[in-house]
Amino acid sequence: MQQYTYLSARQLSERIPYCARYINEVLRDREFIEGVHYIRPFNGRRVVYLWEPIEELMLGPSQVAQQGIPMVSGGDLPWLA
């Protein structure tokens, strides 16, 4: 079983540059996935964030890097190494 670091929104806001309110109202609904980035223990209302998956999401490759740069004429311009 994988070990996770459980954080409240306030504790998470100390690790990433967003306030707790923004985390709860915006990131939780747009970026974070329930069961992956946060859980509701004991089927409650309280949300607990999982640090390791959130850190992986933040450090992971961007969509642009995965797909290349879309060109007007169609196709993609791959990233140059």
PyMOL Python script that loads the backbone (N, CA, C, O; Angstrom):
from pymol import cmd

cmd.read_pdbstr("""\
ATOM      1  N   MET A   1       0.837  -1.182   0.000  1.00  0.00           N
ATOM      2  CA  MET A   1       0.000   0.000   0.000  1.00  0.00           C
ATOM      3  C   MET A   1       0.884   1.249   0.000  1.00  0.00           C
ATOM      4  O   MET A   1       1.850   1.335   0.757  1.00  0.00           O
ATOM      5  N   GLN A   2       0.546   2.199  -0.844  1.00  0.00           N
ATOM      6  CA  GLN A   2       1.336   3.422  -0.952  1.00  0.00           C
ATOM      7  C   GLN A   2       1.051   4.358   0.219  1.00  0.00           C
ATOM      8  O   GLN A   2      -0.092   4.504   0.650  1.00  0.00           O
ATOM      9  N   GLN A   3       2.107   4.986   0.724  1.00  0.00           N
ATOM     10  CA  GLN A   3       1.970   5.948   1.807  1.00  0.00           C
ATOM     11  C   GLN A   3       1.693   7.335   1.232  1.00  0.00           C
ATOM     12  O   GLN A   3       2.360   7.755   0.287  1.00  0.00           O
ATOM     13  N   TYR A   4       0.733   8.037   1.784  1.00  0.00           N
ATOM     14  CA  TYR A   4       0.382   9.382   1.338  1.00  0.00           C
ATOM     15  C   TYR A   4       0.559  10.376   2.475  1.00  0.00           C
ATOM     16  O   TYR A   4       0.458  10.025   3.650  1.00  0.00           O
ATOM     17  N   THR A   5       0.823  11.607   2.105  1.00  0.00           N
ATOM     18  CA  THR A   5       0.844  12.703   3.050  1.00  0.00           C
ATOM     19  C   THR A   5      -0.504  13.399   2.936  1.00  0.00           C
ATOM     20  O   THR A   5      -0.835  13.946   1.884  1.00  0.00           O
ATOM     21  N   TYR A   6      -1.285  13.382   4.016  1.00  0.00           N
ATOM     22  CA  TYR A   6      -2.627  13.963   4.021  1.00  0.00           C
ATOM     23  C   TYR A   6      -2.541  15.408   4.497  1.00  0.00           C
ATOM     24  O   TYR A   6      -1.924  15.700   5.521  1.00  0.00           O
ATOM     25  N   LEU A   7      -3.172  16.316   3.735  1.00  0.00           N
ATOM     26  CA  LEU A   7      -3.106  17.734   4.048  1.00  0.00           C
ATOM     27  C   LEU A   7      -4.484  18.384   3.992  1.00  0.00           C
ATOM     28  O   LEU A   7      -5.332  17.998   3.188  1.00  0.00           O
ATOM     29  N   SER A   8      -4.693  19.365   4.846  1.00  0.00           N
ATOM     30  CA  SER A   8      -5.879  20.211   4.726  1.00  0.00           C
ATOM     31  C   SER A   8      -5.580  21.252   3.640  1.00  0.00           C
ATOM     32  O   SER A   8      -4.446  21.357   3.174  1.00  0.00           O
ATOM     33  N   ALA A   9      -6.587  22.008   3.246  1.00  0.00           N
ATOM     34  CA  ALA A   9      -6.377  23.060   2.244  1.00  0.00           C
ATOM     35  C   ALA A   9      -5.381  24.094   2.758  1.00  0.00           C
ATOM     36  O   ALA A   9      -4.556  24.596   1.994  1.00  0.00           O
ATOM     37  N   ARG A  10      -5.453  24.413   4.046  1.00  0.00           N
ATOM     38  CA  ARG A  10      -4.524  25.379   4.624  1.00  0.00           C
ATOM     39  C   ARG A  10      -3.092  24.855   4.570  1.00  0.00           C
ATOM     40  O   ARG A  10      -2.174  25.595   4.216  1.00  0.00           O
ATOM     41  N   GLN A  11      -2.897  23.596   4.915  1.00  0.00           N
ATOM     42  CA  GLN A  11      -1.560  23.011   4.872  1.00  0.00           C
ATOM     43  C   GLN A  11      -1.047  22.930   3.434  1.00  0.00           C
ATOM     44  O   GLN A  11       0.134  23.164   3.177  1.00  0.00           O
ATOM     45  N   LEU A  12      -1.939  22.599   2.500  1.00  0.00           N
ATOM     46  CA  LEU A  12      -1.542  22.540   1.094  1.00  0.00           C
ATOM     47  C   LEU A  12      -1.150  23.923   0.591  1.00  0.00           C
ATOM     48  O   LEU A  12      -0.223  24.053  -0.209  1.00  0.00           O
ATOM     49  N   SER A  13      -1.848  24.953   1.055  1.00  0.00           N
ATOM     50  CA  SER A  13      -1.535  26.321   0.619  1.00  0.00           C
ATOM     51  C   SER A  13      -0.149  26.763   1.086  1.00  0.00           C
ATOM     52  O   SER A  13       0.426  27.685   0.508  1.00  0.00           O
ATOM     53  N   GLU A  14       0.388  26.132   2.102  1.00  0.00           N
ATOM     54  CA  GLU A  14       1.745  26.434   2.558  1.00  0.00           C
ATOM     55  C   GLU A  14       2.800  25.802   1.649  1.00  0.00           C
ATOM     56  O   GLU A  14       3.963  26.204   1.669  1.00  0.00           O
ATOM     57  N   ARG A  15       2.392  24.820   0.857  1.00  0.00           N
ATOM     58  CA  ARG A  15       3.330  24.127  -0.036  1.00  0.00           C
ATOM     59  C   ARG A  15       3.257  24.611  -1.474  1.00  0.00           C
ATOM     60  O   ARG A  15       4.243  24.526  -2.206  1.00  0.00           O
ATOM     61  N   ILE A  16       2.104  25.119  -1.889  1.00  0.00           N
ATOM     62  CA  ILE A  16       1.945  25.612  -3.252  1.00  0.00           C
ATOM     63  C   ILE A  16       1.495  27.076  -3.187  1.00  0.00           C
ATOM     64  O   ILE A  16       0.936  27.497  -2.175  1.00  0.00           O
ATOM     65  N   PRO A  17       1.727  27.851  -4.239  1.00  0.00           N
ATOM     66  CA  PRO A  17       1.440  29.291  -4.175  1.00  0.00           C
ATOM     67  C   PRO A  17      -0.024  29.665  -4.419  1.00  0.00           C
ATOM     68  O   PRO A  17      -0.314  30.533  -5.242  1.00  0.00           O
ATOM     69  N   TYR A  18      -0.931  29.023  -3.718  1.00  0.00           N
ATOM     70  CA  TYR A  18      -2.357  29.336  -3.809  1.00  0.00           C
ATOM     71  C   TYR A  18      -2.932  29.368  -2.397  1.00  0.00           C
ATOM     72  O   TYR A  18      -2.506  28.606  -1.528  1.00  0.00           O
ATOM     73  N   CYS A  19      -3.898  30.250  -2.175  1.00  0.00           N
ATOM     74  CA  CYS A  19      -4.519  30.316  -0.856  1.00  0.00           C
ATOM     75  C   CYS A  19      -5.503  29.158  -0.689  1.00  0.00           C
ATOM     76  O   CYS A  19      -5.946  28.561  -1.670  1.00  0.00           O
ATOM     77  N   ALA A  20      -5.834  28.853   0.549  1.00  0.00           N
ATOM     78  CA  ALA A  20      -6.712  27.721   0.857  1.00  0.00           C
ATOM     79  C   ALA A  20      -8.076  27.870   0.201  1.00  0.00           C
ATOM     80  O   ALA A  20      -8.643  26.891  -0.284  1.00  0.00           O
ATOM     81  N   ARG A  21      -8.602  29.079   0.182  1.00  0.00           N
ATOM     82  CA  ARG A  21      -9.914  29.311  -0.431  1.00  0.00           C
ATOM     83  C   ARG A  21      -9.889  28.997  -1.924  1.00  0.00           C
ATOM     84  O   ARG A  21     -10.815  28.364  -2.433  1.00  0.00           O
ATOM     85  N   TYR A  22      -8.844  29.428  -2.634  1.00  0.00           N
ATOM     86  CA  TYR A  22      -8.710  29.143  -4.061  1.00  0.00           C
ATOM     87  C   TYR A  22      -8.577  27.637  -4.302  1.00  0.00           C
ATOM     88  O   TYR A  22      -9.148  27.105  -5.254  1.00  0.00           O
ATOM     89  N   ILE A  23      -7.840  26.968  -3.455  1.00  0.00           N
ATOM     90  CA  ILE A  23      -7.684  25.509  -3.571  1.00  0.00           C
ATOM     91  C   ILE A  23      -9.047  24.840  -3.459  1.00  0.00           C
ATOM     92  O   ILE A  23      -9.387  23.991  -4.283  1.00  0.00           O
ATOM     93  N   ASN A  24      -9.832  25.210  -2.451  1.00  0.00           N
ATOM     94  CA  ASN A  24     -11.134  24.578  -2.229  1.00  0.00           C
ATOM     95  C   ASN A  24     -12.176  24.945  -3.285  1.00  0.00           C
ATOM     96  O   ASN A  24     -12.991  24.106  -3.666  1.00  0.00           O
ATOM     97  N   GLU A  25     -12.155  26.182  -3.755  1.00  0.00           N
ATOM     98  CA  GLU A  25     -13.219  26.637  -4.651  1.00  0.00           C
ATOM     99  C   GLU A  25     -12.899  26.480  -6.133  1.00  0.00           C
ATOM    100  O   GLU A  25     -13.814  26.339  -6.944  1.00  0.00           O
ATOM    101  N   VAL A  26     -11.628  26.501  -6.499  1.00  0.00           N
ATOM    102  CA  VAL A  26     -11.284  26.458  -7.917  1.00  0.00           C
ATOM    103  C   VAL A  26     -10.511  25.196  -8.285  1.00  0.00           C
ATOM    104  O   VAL A  26     -10.960  24.420  -9.130  1.00  0.00           O
ATOM    105  N   LEU A  27      -9.356  24.982  -7.661  1.00  0.00           N
ATOM    106  CA  LEU A  27      -8.527  23.841  -8.037  1.00  0.00           C
ATOM    107  C   LEU A  27      -9.225  22.516  -7.798  1.00  0.00           C
ATOM    108  O   LEU A  27      -9.106  21.602  -8.614  1.00  0.00           O
ATOM    109  N   ARG A  28      -9.948  22.394  -6.700  1.00  0.00           N
ATOM    110  CA  ARG A  28     -10.619  21.129  -6.392  1.00  0.00           C
ATOM    111  C   ARG A  28     -11.624  20.768  -7.476  1.00  0.00           C
ATOM    112  O   ARG A  28     -11.792  19.590  -7.791  1.00  0.00           O
ATOM    113  N   ASP A  29     -12.293  21.757  -8.049  1.00  0.00           N
ATOM    114  CA  ASP A  29     -13.303  21.476  -9.066  1.00  0.00           C
ATOM    115  C   ASP A  29     -12.745  21.386 -10.480  1.00  0.00           C
ATOM    116  O   ASP A  29     -13.343  20.731 -11.333  1.00  0.00           O
ATOM    117  N   ARG A  30     -11.618  22.028 -10.743  1.00  0.00           N
ATOM    118  CA  ARG A  30     -11.085  22.087 -12.110  1.00  0.00           C
ATOM    119  C   ARG A  30      -9.889  21.179 -12.361  1.00  0.00           C
ATOM    120  O   ARG A  30      -9.801  20.553 -13.417  1.00  0.00           O
ATOM    121  N   GLU A  31      -8.979  21.101 -11.418  1.00  0.00           N
ATOM    122  CA  GLU A  31      -7.720  20.387 -11.635  1.00  0.00           C
ATOM    123  C   GLU A  31      -7.621  19.060 -10.887  1.00  0.00           C
ATOM    124  O   GLU A  31      -7.093  18.080 -11.412  1.00  0.00           O
ATOM    125  N   PHE A  32      -8.122  19.038  -9.687  1.00  0.00           N
ATOM    126  CA  PHE A  32      -7.972  17.857  -8.850  1.00  0.00           C
ATOM    127  C   PHE A  32      -9.132  16.893  -9.065  1.00  0.00           C
ATOM    128  O   PHE A  32     -10.271  17.311  -9.274  1.00  0.00           O
ATOM    129  N   ILE A  33      -8.833  15.613  -9.011  1.00  0.00           N
ATOM    130  CA  ILE A  33      -9.821  14.563  -9.209  1.00  0.00           C
ATOM    131  C   ILE A  33     -10.054  13.862  -7.878  1.00  0.00           C
ATOM    132  O   ILE A  33      -9.109  13.448  -7.206  1.00  0.00           O
ATOM    133  N   GLU A  34     -11.324  13.735  -7.506  1.00  0.00           N
ATOM    134  CA  GLU A  34     -11.649  13.048  -6.256  1.00  0.00           C
ATOM    135  C   GLU A  34     -11.222  11.595  -6.365  1.00  0.00           C
ATOM    136  O   GLU A  34     -11.478  10.941  -7.376  1.00  0.00           O
ATOM    137  N   GLY A  35     -10.580  11.096  -5.337  1.00  0.00           N
ATOM    138  CA  GLY A  35     -10.069   9.735  -5.332  1.00  0.00           C
ATOM    139  C   GLY A  35      -8.639   9.638  -5.817  1.00  0.00           C
ATOM    140  O   GLY A  35      -7.970   8.629  -5.594  1.00  0.00           O
ATOM    141  N   VAL A  36      -8.163  10.689  -6.485  1.00  0.00           N
ATOM    142  CA  VAL A  36      -6.778  10.721  -6.954  1.00  0.00           C
ATOM    143  C   VAL A  36      -6.000  11.792  -6.193  1.00  0.00           C
ATOM    144  O   VAL A  36      -4.971  11.505  -5.582  1.00  0.00           O
ATOM    145  N   HIS A  37      -6.497  13.021  -6.232  1.00  0.00           N
ATOM    146  CA  HIS A  37      -5.811  14.149  -5.600  1.00  0.00           C
ATOM    147  C   HIS A  37      -6.403  14.515  -4.244  1.00  0.00           C
ATOM    148  O   HIS A  37      -5.738  15.158  -3.431  1.00  0.00           O
ATOM    149  N   TYR A  38      -7.618  14.121  -3.999  1.00  0.00           N
ATOM    150  CA  TYR A  38      -8.229  14.370  -2.691  1.00  0.00           C
ATOM    151  C   TYR A  38      -9.267  13.304  -2.387  1.00  0.00           C
ATOM    152  O   TYR A  38      -9.787  12.646  -3.288  1.00  0.00           O
ATOM    153  N   ILE A  39      -9.558  13.144  -1.101  1.00  0.00           N
ATOM    154  CA  ILE A  39     -10.554  12.176  -0.653  1.00  0.00           C
ATOM    155  C   ILE A  39     -11.470  12.827   0.372  1.00  0.00           C
ATOM    156  O   ILE A  39     -11.165  13.883   0.927  1.00  0.00           O
ATOM    157  N   ARG A  40     -12.583  12.178   0.603  1.00  0.00           N
ATOM    158  CA  ARG A  40     -13.513  12.577   1.659  1.00  0.00           C
ATOM    159  C   ARG A  40     -13.589  11.384   2.625  1.00  0.00           C
ATOM    160  O   ARG A  40     -14.409  10.485   2.439  1.00  0.00           O
ATOM    161  N   PRO A  41     -12.731  11.381   3.660  1.00  0.00           N
ATOM    162  CA  PRO A  41     -12.697  10.225   4.554  1.00  0.00           C
ATOM    163  C   PRO A  41     -14.019  10.001   5.282  1.00  0.00           C
ATOM    164  O   PRO A  41     -14.715  10.945   5.655  1.00  0.00           O
ATOM    165  N   PHE A  42     -14.335   8.758   5.467  1.00  0.00           N
ATOM    166  CA  PHE A  42     -15.519   8.334   6.214  1.00  0.00           C
ATOM    167  C   PHE A  42     -16.808   8.883   5.599  1.00  0.00           C
ATOM    168  O   PHE A  42     -17.787   9.119   6.308  1.00  0.00           O
ATOM    169  N   ASN A  43     -16.804   9.087   4.259  1.00  0.00           N
ATOM    170  CA  ASN A  43     -17.968   9.599   3.526  1.00  0.00           C
ATOM    171  C   ASN A  43     -18.473  10.922   4.088  1.00  0.00           C
ATOM    172  O   ASN A  43     -19.675  11.190   4.081  1.00  0.00           O
ATOM    173  N   GLY A  44     -17.560  11.736   4.569  1.00  0.00           N
ATOM    174  CA  GLY A  44     -17.930  13.011   5.179  1.00  0.00           C
ATOM    175  C   GLY A  44     -17.849  14.172   4.219  1.00  0.00           C
ATOM    176  O   GLY A  44     -17.599  13.995   3.027  1.00  0.00           O
ATOM    177  N   ARG A  45     -18.060  15.349   4.744  1.00  0.00           N
ATOM    178  CA  ARG A  45     -18.000  16.570   3.951  1.00  0.00           C
ATOM    179  C   ARG A  45     -16.584  17.112   3.858  1.00  0.00           C
ATOM    180  O   ARG A  45     -16.239  17.805   2.901  1.00  0.00           O
ATOM    181  N   ARG A  46     -15.768  16.799   4.849  1.00  0.00           N
ATOM    182  CA  ARG A  46     -14.406  17.324   4.909  1.00  0.00           C
ATOM    183  C   ARG A  46     -13.545  16.732   3.797  1.00  0.00           C
ATOM    184  O   ARG A  46     -13.643  15.543   3.494  1.00  0.00           O
ATOM    185  N   VAL A  47     -12.707  17.564   3.196  1.00  0.00           N
ATOM    186  CA  VAL A  47     -11.828  17.141   2.113  1.00  0.00           C
ATOM    187  C   VAL A  47     -10.404  17.073   2.637  1.00  0.00           C
ATOM    188  O   VAL A  47      -9.949  17.973   3.343  1.00  0.00           O
ATOM    189  N   VAL A  48      -9.702  16.001   2.288  1.00  0.00           N
ATOM    190  CA  VAL A  48      -8.299  15.826   2.635  1.00  0.00           C
ATOM    191  C   VAL A  48      -7.527  15.657   1.328  1.00  0.00           C
ATOM    192  O   VAL A  48      -7.855  14.798   0.510  1.00  0.00           O
ATOM    193  N   TYR A  49      -6.501  16.481   1.142  1.00  0.00           N
ATOM    194  CA  TYR A  49      -5.706  16.461  -0.080  1.00  0.00           C
ATOM    195  C   TYR A  49      -4.532  15.500   0.067  1.00  0.00           C
ATOM    196  O   TYR A  49      -3.965  15.359   1.150  1.00  0.00           O
ATOM    197  N   LEU A  50      -4.176  14.846  -1.026  1.00  0.00           N
ATOM    198  CA  LEU A  50      -3.070  13.892  -1.060  1.00  0.00           C
ATOM    199  C   LEU A  50      -1.879  14.569  -1.739  1.00  0.00           C
ATOM    200  O   LEU A  50      -1.934  14.872  -2.931  1.00  0.00           O
ATOM    201  N   TRP A  51      -0.817  14.805  -0.994  1.00  0.00           N
ATOM    202  CA  TRP A  51       0.302  15.592  -1.493  1.00  0.00           C
ATOM    203  C   TRP A  51       1.016  14.941  -2.673  1.00  0.00           C
ATOM    204  O   TRP A  51       1.287  15.630  -3.657  1.00  0.00           O
ATOM    205  N   GLU A  52       1.328  13.675  -2.626  1.00  0.00           N
ATOM    206  CA  GLU A  52       2.137  13.032  -3.665  1.00  0.00           C
ATOM    207  C   GLU A  52       1.485  13.114  -5.057  1.00  0.00           C
ATOM    208  O   GLU A  52       2.171  13.483  -6.010  1.00  0.00           O
ATOM    209  N   PRO A  53       0.199  12.787  -5.214  1.00  0.00           N
ATOM    210  CA  PRO A  53      -0.412  12.937  -6.547  1.00  0.00           C
ATOM    211  C   PRO A  53      -0.499  14.402  -7.008  1.00  0.00           C
ATOM    212  O   PRO A  53      -0.393  14.679  -8.202  1.00  0.00           O
ATOM    213  N   ILE A  54      -0.688  15.329  -6.077  1.00  0.00           N
ATOM    214  CA  ILE A  54      -0.742  16.748  -6.443  1.00  0.00           C
ATOM    215  C   ILE A  54       0.630  17.209  -6.906  1.00  0.00           C
ATOM    216  O   ILE A  54       0.742  17.932  -7.897  1.00  0.00           O
ATOM    217  N   GLU A  55       1.674  16.796  -6.198  1.00  0.00           N
ATOM    218  CA  GLU A  55       3.034  17.156  -6.605  1.00  0.00           C
ATOM    219  C   GLU A  55       3.346  16.568  -7.981  1.00  0.00           C
ATOM    220  O   GLU A  55       3.956  17.239  -8.813  1.00  0.00           O
ATOM    221  N   GLU A  56       2.941  15.339  -8.225  1.00  0.00           N
ATOM    222  CA  GLU A  56       3.155  14.702  -9.519  1.00  0.00           C
ATOM    223  C   GLU A  56       2.425  15.456 -10.625  1.00  0.00           C
ATOM    224  O   GLU A  56       2.967  15.641 -11.715  1.00  0.00           O
ATOM    225  N   LEU A  57       1.199  15.892 -10.349  1.00  0.00           N
ATOM    226  CA  LEU A  57       0.428  16.677 -11.315  1.00  0.00           C
ATOM    227  C   LEU A  57       1.137  17.989 -11.631  1.00  0.00           C
ATOM    228  O   LEU A  57       1.211  18.391 -12.792  1.00  0.00           O
ATOM    229  N   MET A  58       1.656  18.655 -10.609  1.00  0.00           N
ATOM    230  CA  MET A  58       2.327  19.938 -10.802  1.00  0.00           C
ATOM    231  C   MET A  58       3.642  19.791 -11.572  1.00  0.00           C
ATOM    232  O   MET A  58       3.983  20.657 -12.377  1.00  0.00           O
ATOM    233  N   LEU A  59       4.375  18.716 -11.337  1.00  0.00           N
ATOM    234  CA  LEU A  59       5.686  18.532 -11.949  1.00  0.00           C
ATOM    235  C   LEU A  59       5.645  17.781 -13.267  1.00  0.00           C
ATOM    236  O   LEU A  59       6.645  17.721 -13.983  1.00  0.00           O
ATOM    237  N   GLY A  60       4.481  17.204 -13.594  1.00  0.00           N
ATOM    238  CA  GLY A  60       4.350  16.407 -14.804  1.00  0.00           C
ATOM    239  C   GLY A  60       4.478  17.239 -16.067  1.00  0.00           C
ATOM    240  O   GLY A  60       4.412  18.467 -16.020  1.00  0.00           O
ATOM    241  N   PRO A  61       4.660  16.571 -17.191  1.00  0.00           N
ATOM    242  CA  PRO A  61       4.793  17.292 -18.459  1.00  0.00           C
ATOM    243  C   PRO A  61       3.496  18.010 -18.818  1.00  0.00           C
ATOM    244  O   PRO A  61       2.404  17.524 -18.524  1.00  0.00           O
ATOM    245  N   SER A  62       3.624  19.146 -19.443  1.00  0.00           N
ATOM    246  CA  SER A  62       2.438  19.914 -19.839  1.00  0.00           C
ATOM    247  C   SER A  62       1.809  19.314 -21.086  1.00  0.00           C
ATOM    248  O   SER A  62       2.437  18.521 -21.788  1.00  0.00           O
ATOM    249  N   GLN A  63       0.583  19.690 -21.353  1.00  0.00           N
ATOM    250  CA  GLN A  63      -0.124  19.215 -22.541  1.00  0.00           C
ATOM    251  C   GLN A  63       0.603  19.657 -23.806  1.00  0.00           C
ATOM    252  O   GLN A  63       0.678  18.895 -24.769  1.00  0.00           O
ATOM    253  N   VAL A  64       1.138  20.868 -23.820  1.00  0.00           N
ATOM    254  CA  VAL A  64       1.842  21.363 -24.995  1.00  0.00           C
ATOM    255  C   VAL A  64       3.075  20.515 -25.272  1.00  0.00           C
ATOM    256  O   VAL A  64       3.361  20.191 -26.425  1.00  0.00           O
ATOM    257  N   ALA A  65       3.801  20.155 -24.230  1.00  0.00           N
ATOM    258  CA  ALA A  65       5.006  19.350 -24.404  1.00  0.00           C
ATOM    259  C   ALA A  65       4.666  17.967 -24.933  1.00  0.00           C
ATOM    260  O   ALA A  65       5.453  17.387 -25.681  1.00  0.00           O
ATOM    261  N   GLN A  66       3.522  17.428 -24.565  1.00  0.00           N
ATOM    262  CA  GLN A  66       3.129  16.103 -25.026  1.00  0.00           C
ATOM    263  C   GLN A  66       2.652  16.132 -26.472  1.00  0.00           C
ATOM    264  O   GLN A  66       2.909  15.192 -27.225  1.00  0.00           O
ATOM    265  N   GLN A  67       1.972  17.181 -26.863  1.00  0.00           N
ATOM    266  CA  GLN A  67       1.336  17.220 -28.173  1.00  0.00           C
ATOM    267  C   GLN A  67       2.113  18.001 -29.209  1.00  0.00           C
ATOM    268  O   GLN A  67       1.849  17.837 -30.400  1.00  0.00           O
ATOM    269  N   GLY A  68       3.040  18.827 -28.829  1.00  0.00           N
ATOM    270  CA  GLY A  68       3.703  19.711 -29.766  1.00  0.00           C
ATOM    271  C   GLY A  68       2.912  21.005 -29.884  1.00  0.00           C
ATOM    272  O   GLY A  68       1.917  21.198 -29.186  1.00  0.00           O
ATOM    273  N   ILE A  69       3.352  21.881 -30.760  1.00  0.00           N
ATOM    274  CA  ILE A  69       2.684  23.162 -30.954  1.00  0.00           C
ATOM    275  C   ILE A  69       1.781  23.058 -32.176  1.00  0.00           C
ATOM    276  O   ILE A  69       2.272  22.763 -33.265  1.00  0.00           O
ATOM    277  N   PRO A  70       0.470  23.291 -32.033  1.00  0.00           N
ATOM    278  CA  PRO A  70      -0.423  23.191 -33.195  1.00  0.00           C
ATOM    279  C   PRO A  70      -0.140  24.306 -34.197  1.00  0.00           C
ATOM    280  O   PRO A  70       0.077  25.456 -33.814  1.00  0.00           O
ATOM    281  N   MET A  71      -0.143  23.959 -35.468  1.00  0.00           N
ATOM    282  CA  MET A  71       0.121  24.913 -36.532  1.00  0.00           C
ATOM    283  C   MET A  71      -1.189  25.292 -37.225  1.00  0.00           C
ATOM    284  O   MET A  71      -2.143  24.515 -37.220  1.00  0.00           O
ATOM    285  N   VAL A  72      -1.235  26.478 -37.815  1.00  0.00           N
ATOM    286  CA  VAL A  72      -2.432  26.961 -38.493  1.00  0.00           C
ATOM    287  C   VAL A  72      -2.816  26.044 -39.639  1.00  0.00           C
ATOM    288  O   VAL A  72      -4.001  25.812 -39.877  1.00  0.00           O
ATOM    289  N   SER A  73      -1.832  25.522 -40.350  1.00  0.00           N
ATOM    290  CA  SER A  73      -2.093  24.678 -41.513  1.00  0.00           C
ATOM    291  C   SER A  73      -2.447  23.236 -41.139  1.00  0.00           C
ATOM    292  O   SER A  73      -2.610  22.387 -42.016  1.00  0.00           O
ATOM    293  N   GLY A  74      -2.564  22.966 -39.854  1.00  0.00           N
ATOM    294  CA  GLY A  74      -2.804  21.601 -39.381  1.00  0.00           C
ATOM    295  C   GLY A  74      -1.496  21.019 -38.897  1.00  0.00           C
ATOM    296  O   GLY A  74      -0.463  21.680 -39.001  1.00  0.00           O
ATOM    297  N   GLY A  75      -1.500  19.836 -38.385  1.00  0.00           N
ATOM    298  CA  GLY A  75      -0.267  19.207 -37.923  1.00  0.00           C
ATOM    299  C   GLY A  75       0.311  19.892 -36.687  1.00  0.00           C
ATOM    300  O   GLY A  75      -0.241  20.873 -36.188  1.00  0.00           O
ATOM    301  N   ASP A  76       1.410  19.367 -36.213  1.00  0.00           N
ATOM    302  CA  ASP A  76       2.058  19.883 -35.022  1.00  0.00           C
ATOM    303  C   ASP A  76       3.527  20.137 -35.304  1.00  0.00           C
ATOM    304  O   ASP A  76       4.154  19.438 -36.101  1.00  0.00           O
ATOM    305  N   LEU A  77       4.059  21.136 -34.645  1.00  0.00           N
ATOM    306  CA  LEU A  77       5.486  21.400 -34.670  1.00  0.00           C
ATOM    307  C   LEU A  77       6.070  20.754 -33.433  1.00  0.00           C
ATOM    308  O   LEU A  77       5.813  21.223 -32.324  1.00  0.00           O
ATOM    309  N   PRO A  78       6.862  19.672 -33.584  1.00  0.00           N
ATOM    310  CA  PRO A  78       7.400  18.999 -32.381  1.00  0.00           C
ATOM    311  C   PRO A  78       8.396  19.891 -31.674  1.00  0.00           C
ATOM    312  O   PRO A  78       9.035  20.752 -32.278  1.00  0.00           O
ATOM    313  N   TRP A  79       8.512  19.660 -30.367  1.00  0.00           N
ATOM    314  CA  TRP A  79       9.485  20.413 -29.566  1.00  0.00           C
ATOM    315  C   TRP A  79      10.877  20.065 -30.011  1.00  0.00           C
ATOM    316  O   TRP A  79      11.168  18.902 -30.291  1.00  0.00           O
ATOM    317  N   LEU A  80      11.730  21.037 -30.082  1.00  0.00           N
ATOM    318  CA  LEU A  80      13.131  20.812 -30.454  1.00  0.00           C
ATOM    319  C   LEU A  80      13.923  20.525 -29.201  1.00  0.00           C
ATOM    320  O   LEU A  80      13.760  21.205 -28.189  1.00  0.00           O
ATOM    321  N   ALA A  81      14.780  19.523 -29.261  1.00  0.00           N
ATOM    322  CA  ALA A  81      15.573  19.149 -28.085  1.00  0.00           C
ATOM    323  C   ALA A  81      16.802  19.991 -27.965  1.00  0.00           C
ATOM    324  O   ALA A  81      17.584  19.811 -27.031  1.00  0.00           O
TER     325      ALA A  81
END
""", "prot")
cmd.dss("prot")
cmd.show_as("cartoon", "prot")
cmd.util.cbc("prot")
cmd.orient("prot")
